[in-house]
Amino acid sequence: MSYQTSANRRKTWDGINYERKDAHVAGSYAAGGFAEPKSFKEQLSSWHRTRMEISDSISDDLFDIRSYFAEQRAENRYLREHLTTEELIIGYIIRIGILISALVLSFSIAYLIHPYTAQDVYDTGQKSASTIYDTLYMPVDAYTEYKARKAAIEAARIALIVQRHSDEKAHALLEWHDSGFEAPDNSKLYEEAADDIISGVALPDIIHYVYNDYNRIIDTALGAMLYFSQGDSHWKEYKIAGADRMGGYGCGPVTIAMLANSFADSDTPITPIDVAEWAVDNKEYAVHGGSYHSLIPNALAHYGLKCTSVEERTPEKVHELLDSGHVLVALMGRGSLTNVGHFVIITERAYDGGVMIADPAKITNSERSWPTELIVKELKASYDAGGPLWAVSYD
């Protein structure tokens, strides 16, 4: 069922949900303000922890200094062992020459500023102090450079280990994809166990495979569905209408993409970017606002799926539709899933009597059961285009 609402469409949208931070600071009325004062015991514990951290830092620095001097001694010993007698004599001669030159230069400066005045003495003392300070600080500079070089070597070592581990996993995945034990045209997902062993998961034939960060198949009343997230690295930075990031404004296109890609009769995959472009071309998107509510019925009709408004918004009706082979798109208001407005898919009945959902903003919300009464209660109060609840099925 298609809804033509462009003439009387209200300026309502799904809002920004993806970058919302659910912040709660224990012991305070709000995050960042009105914190309760610490007790004396807590202050004492904090002071003790700070003292231990400073002590550990000093110990680490002393260990680094000893390591530095040990390396310098080893380097000097290596030079003495590998230099010839002639090279050692030349080195001593050069040092003596430098010392004589320094003495001559010092006497020459003293002669040039004679007779002495208070200003001469002050200037000479200032220059001498500066020279002494620079000379004494040379080992500190050398030690600082040593620590920076040591840190860079350690960082490079860790990066090499991580890269090797990633290469091994990628090679294992490539070998699995090339194994050819399944039909050539049947795309596959993979899953990784805790011990980094990669195993294959065959996709149902009805699903177009779109590579994404999650590679998650969700069971629904309509069948298996490939999960998409608006925060996926493959499209979260895509600018809808050249202005709004998919990661912040894209729950509408991502919701449609999950349904259309898995259940529409299409010869090619349908990604959130495809749906976002369709929404912009068909005036179903408000720049700096989000998707119009009419995106749900109109986009699903475009992709060949049947979408009807659910006027009886009760837990019993939701269960009845799920049991009869429908999934539901819900426009959620302020509550457990959003602070403004947000589209989710109610996918199937849960084992505990509640419902499962596919939340394009947060994968963890899609991995737990939700009380049906709560979902119905938190449907958005301001809606149009047949919302805030639509039933979706095959046309």
C-alpha positions, 0 to 999 in steps of 0.5 A, spaced: 500 500 500 502 506 497 501 513 501 502 519 497 503 525 502 507 530 499 502 535 498 500 535 506 506 532 509 508 535 515 515 537 517 517 531 522 523 527 521 526 521 525 532 526 528 539 524 530 540 518 534 546 515 533 551 519 536 547 520 543 551 518 549 547 514 554 552 517 560 550 516 567 555 518 573 554 514 579 554 519 585 552 525 581 545 528 579 547 529 572 553 527 567 559 533 569 555 537 574 553 537 581 557 531 583 557 529 591 563 531 595 568 525 596 569 522 603 575 523 607 576 515 606 575 516 598 580 522 598 585 518 602 584 512 597 585 517 591 592 520 595 595 513 596 593 511 589 596 518 586 603 516 590 603 509 588 603 512 581 608 517 582 613 512 585 612 507 579 613 513 574 620 514 578 622 507 578 620 507 571 624 513 569 630 510 574 630 504 570 630 507 563 636 512 566 640 505 568 639 502 561 641 508 557 648 509 561 649 501 560 648 502 553 653 508 553 658 504 557 657 498 552 658 503 546 664 506 549 667 499 550 665 496 543 669 502 540 675 501 545 675 494 543 675 495 535 679 502 535 686 501 533 692 504 537 693 510 532 686 511 532 686 512 539 692 516 539 688 521 534 682 521 538 686 524 544 690 529 540 683 532 538 681 532 545 687 536 547 686 540 541 679 542 543 681 543 550 687 548 548 682 552 543 677 553 549 683 555 553 685 560 548 678 563 546 677 564 554 683 568 555 682 572 548 675 574 551 678 576 557 683 580 554 678 583 549 673 586 555 679 589 559 679 593 563 673 590 567 666 594 568 660 591 572 657 591 565 662 586 563 662 582 569 655 581 568 655 580 561 661 575 561 657 571 567 651 571 564 654 568 558 658 563 562 652 561 566 648 559 559 654 555 556 655 551 563 647 550 563 647 548 556 653 543 557 650 540 563 643 539 559 646 535 554 646 529 557 638 530 559 637 532 551 641 525 549 637 521 554 630 524 552 632 523 545 633 516 547 627 515 550 623 517 544 627 513 540 626 507 545 618 508 545 618 509 537 621 502 536 616 499 541 610 502 538 613 499 531 614 492 534 607 492 537 604 495 530 608 489 526 605 484 531 598 487 530 599 487 522 602 480 522 595 478 526 591 481 521 594 479 515 594 471 518 586 472 519 585 475 512 589 470 509 585 465 513 579 468 510 581 468 503 583 461 503 576 459 506 573 464 500 577 460 495 575 453 498 570 452 493 566 447 497 559 451 496 555 454 489 560 459 486 554 464 486 552 463 493 555 469 497 558 467 504 559 471 511 564 469 516 564 468 523 570 468 528 570 464 534 574 467 541 580 463 539 580 467 532 578 461 528 574 463 522 568 459 520 563 460 514 556 461 514 552 460 508 547 466 506 540 464 505 538 464 497 534 470 498 539 475 501 543 479 497 550 479 500 553 486 502 560 487 505 559 490 512 562 491 519 557 486 522 556 481 517 550 479 522 544 475 520 537 476 524 531 471 524 525 475 522 517 473 521 519 474 514 525 470 514 533 471 515 535 478 514 542 481 513 543 487 519 545 494 517 548 499 522 548 506 520 554 507 524 558 502 519 564 504 517 563 503 509 557 508 509 557 512 516 561 518 513 556 518 507 553 525 506 546 524 505 544 530 500 551 532 501 550 535 508 548 530 513 552 524 515 549 517 515 551 515 522 547 521 525 541 522 520 541 515 517 536 510 521 530 511 515 535 509 509 538 504 513 531 501 516 529 501 509 535 498 506 535 492 511 528 490 509 529 491 501 535 488 501 533 481 504 526 481 502 525 485 495 525 482 488 531 485 486 537 483 482 542 487 485 544 488 492 540 494 496 545 498 500 543 504 505 547 509 500 542 507 495 536 508 499 538 515 501 539 517 494 532 515 492 530 518 498 533 525 496 531 524 489 524 523 491 523 529 496 523 524 502 529 527 506 529 534 510 536 536 510 539 537 517 532 534 519 532 526 517 527 522 513 520 524 513 515 519 516 512 518 509 519 514 507 517 508 510 511 506 506 513 510 499 520 507 499 517 500 501 512 500 495 518 502 491 522 496 492 516 492 491 514 490 499 507 491 502 506 496 507 500 498 511 498 502 517 497 499 523 491 503 527 490 498 532 497 499 536 496 494 542 501 488 544 496 483 542 496 486 535 503 486 534 504 479 536 498 477 531 502 480 526 508 477 527 505 470 528 502 471 521 508 473 517 509 480 518 515 484 520 513 491 523 517 498 522 516 502 528 517 510 529 520 510 536 519 517 540 523 519 547 524 513 551 529 507 551 531 507 544 532 514 543 531 522 545 528 524 539 525 520 534 528 513 531 526 508 526 527 500 528 524 494 525 520 489 530 522 482 527 519 477 531 516 474 537 521 473 543 522 466 547 520 470 553 513 473 550 516 480 548 519 482 541 526 482 538 528 488 534 533 490 529 535 497 531 540 501 526 543 505 531 545 500 536 547 492 535 546 491 542 539 493 542 538 487 537 541 482 541 536 482 547 528 481 548 524 488 549 517 488 552 512 489 547 508 493 552 514 498 552 515 498 545 508 500 544 508 505 549 514 509 547 511 509 539 512 517 537 506 521 539 507 526 533 506 522 526 503 522 519 504 517 513 500 512 517 505 512 522 508 510 527 507 503 526 507 499 519 506 492 518 511 489 512 510 483 508 511 480 501 506 484 496 
